[in-house]
Amino acid sequence: MTTLCRRIGWIGLLLSVAQAAAATESPAIHASMQRDIVLVRHGHYAPDPAADPELGPGLSTLGIAQAELLGSQLAIMPRFDAMLVSPMQRAQDTASVLAQSLDQMPRERIAALAECTPPSRDPHATEGVSEVEQQACAQRLDALFAEHFIPAKGAPRRELIVAHGNVIRYLLMRALAADPKTWLLWSVGHTSLSTIRIEADGRMRVLGAGDRGHLPARLQTGAAGDADYELRLPTAK
C-alpha cells in the first residue's frame, strides 16, 4: 500500500511538472507564427457619372471576367483564413466574384483599404491631390500596415486583401522597408496578385508582385503598357 501511494505521488508530481513546463513553453512556441498576405487589385472598371462619389463605379464586364479567372486560381491555392476588402464598389464587386470560388468566404470591410494617393517623388502621380490629402493617405496606410502586417498569433495564417493599385504599391514599399514615396515604381494590373510573408520574428519577404498568370494576354489591363480592352458579349444572329 505504501509503495502504491509513493507511485501515485510520483505520478502526480510528474504530471504537475509536465503541466508547468507546457504552460511555460506554450507562449514561446505559439505566440508568433508566419502570416501570408495576398494582395489583390480589383478588376477592370469604367467611369460612371451615376456612381456614388465615395464608392466609385463597379466592375465592367471585363472586370467580372478577370475576377472569375482569378477566383479559379485562388480556389486551387492553400485555403485563406480571412478576406479583407476595401469599401469601394469595384473592390466589393471583385470580392463577391472571388467568394463564389472560395466557398462564399466571409468578407470583412476595411475602410482603411479605400483608394487614395500617398506622397510620391513623381509629381505627375499627385496632380490634383492636395498635400493634406496625400499625408492623410500615407498616415492611414501606415496605420493599416502597423496593425495588419505583423506575425500571426497561435497558428500560421493566410489572408486575402482586395484593394487598389496605389494602396498595394505603397504597402509593398513598406514591406521592403524602402522609401514609400517611390511606390509608383511598381506596376500592378487588374486582379493581379502580390504576396507578402511576415515571418514569426517579424521579418518580411515579398514573394511576388503583380502576378497575372491567371489571365490571357488579351484580358490583361491596368498595368504599365497595357491597352484598355473592352470585353463585348457576342450577340445572337
ZINOR-V159782 format. One record per residue. RES is the residue in three letters. PHI is phi in whole degrees, -180 to 180 (* if undefined). Layout:
RES&PHI ; RES&PHI
//
This chain:
MET&* ; THR&-64 ; THR&-61 ; LEU&-61 ; CYS&-62 ; ARG&-63 ; ARG&-63 ; ILE&-63 ; GLY&-63 ; TRP&-65 ; ILE&-62 ; GLY&-61 ; LEU&-65 ; LEU&-63 ; LEU&-64 ; SER&-64 ; VAL&-64 ; ALA&-63 ; GLN&-65 ; ALA&-66 ; ALA&-65 ; ALA&-63 ; ALA&-65 ; THR&-75 ; GLU&-80 ; SER&-55 ; PRO&-59 ; ALA&-68 ; ILE&-81 ; HIS&-106 ; ALA&-63 ; SER&-129 ; MET&-137 ; GLN&-68 ; ARG&-125 ; ASP&-106 ; ILE&-118 ; VAL&-105 ; LEU&-95 ; VAL&-115 ; ARG&-82 ; HIS&-59 ; GLY&-80 ; HIS&-61 ; TYR&-143 ; ALA&-122 ; PRO&-57 ; ASP&-141 ; PRO&-59 ; ALA&-87 ; ALA&-71 ; ASP&-58 ; PRO&-64 ; GLU&-87 ; LEU&-92 ; GLY&75 ; PRO&-74 ; GLY&-91 ; LEU&-71 ; SER&-83 ; THR&-59 ; LEU&-63 ; GLY&-62 ; ILE&-65 ; ALA&-63 ; GLN&-61 ; ALA&-66 ; GLU&-66 ; LEU&-67 ; LEU&-65 ; GLY&-58 ; SER&-63 ; GLN&-69 ; LEU&-65 ; ALA&-65 ; ILE&-99 ; MET&-89 ; PRO&-54 ; ARG&-63 ; PHE&-92 ; ASP&-91 ; ALA&-161 ; MET&-127 ; LEU&-108 ; VAL&-133 ; SER&-63 ; PRO&-75 ; MET&-70 ; GLN&-61 ; ARG&-65 ; ALA&-74 ; GLN&-62 ; ASP&-63 ; THR&-61 ; ALA&-63 ; SER&-64 ; VAL&-68 ; LEU&-63 ; ALA&-60 ; GLN&-65 ; SER&-93 ; LEU&-118 ; ASP&55 ; GLN&51 ; MET&-56 ; PRO&-60 ; ARG&-122 ; GLU&-111 ; ARG&-82 ; ILE&-118 ; ALA&-60 ; ALA&-67 ; LEU&-85 ; ALA&-59 ; GLU&-63 ; CYS&-159 ; THR&-120 ; PRO&-81 ; PRO&-58 ; SER&-140 ; ARG&-76 ; ASP&-95 ; PRO&-64 ; HIS&-68 ; ALA&-71 ; THR&-114 ; GLU&-60 ; GLY&81 ; VAL&-115 ; SER&-68 ; GLU&-63 ; VAL&-63 ; GLU&-65 ; GLN&-62 ; GLN&-66 ; ALA&-63 ; CYS&-62 ; ALA&-60 ; GLN&-64 ; ARG&-65 ; LEU&-72 ; ASP&-64 ; ALA&-66 ; LEU&-61 ; PHE&-61 ; ALA&-64 ; GLU&-83 ; HIS&-103 ; PHE&-95 ; ILE&-136 ; PRO&-58 ; ALA&-76 ; LYS&-114 ; GLY&88 ; ALA&-160 ; PRO&-57 ; ARG&-139 ; ARG&-125 ; GLU&-128 ; LEU&-110 ; ILE&-117 ; VAL&-105 ; ALA&-145 ; HIS&-131 ; GLY&-58 ; ASN&-63 ; VAL&-62 ; ILE&-64 ; ARG&-65 ; TYR&-65 ; LEU&-67 ; LEU&-63 ; MET&-64 ; ARG&-65 ; ALA&-64 ; LEU&-85 ; ALA&57 ; ALA&-101 ; ASP&-64 ; PRO&-64 ; LYS&-73 ; THR&-100 ; TRP&-59 ; LEU&-71 ; LEU&-69 ; TRP&-80 ; SER&-134 ; VAL&-125 ; GLY&-80 ; HIS&-62 ; THR&57 ; SER&-75 ; LEU&-112 ; SER&-131 ; THR&-118 ; ILE&-121 ; ARG&-108 ; ILE&-107 ; GLU&-71 ; ALA&-60 ; ASP&-91 ; GLY&96 ; ARG&-65 ; MET&-120 ; ARG&-134 ; VAL&-90 ; LEU&-84 ; GLY&-176 ; ALA&-145 ; GLY&69 ; ASP&-69 ; ARG&-130 ; GLY&-62 ; HIS&-81 ; LEU&-110 ; PRO&-67 ; ALA&-55 ; ARG&-72 ; LEU&-109 ; GLN&-92 ; THR&-139 ; GLY&91 ; ALA&-104 ; ALA&-57 ; GLY&89 ; ASP&-77 ; ALA&-80 ; ASP&-97 ; TYR&-77 ; GLU&-127 ; LEU&-94 ; ARG&-113 ; LEU&-78 ; PRO&-66 ; THR&-103 ; ALA&-72 ; LYS&-104
//
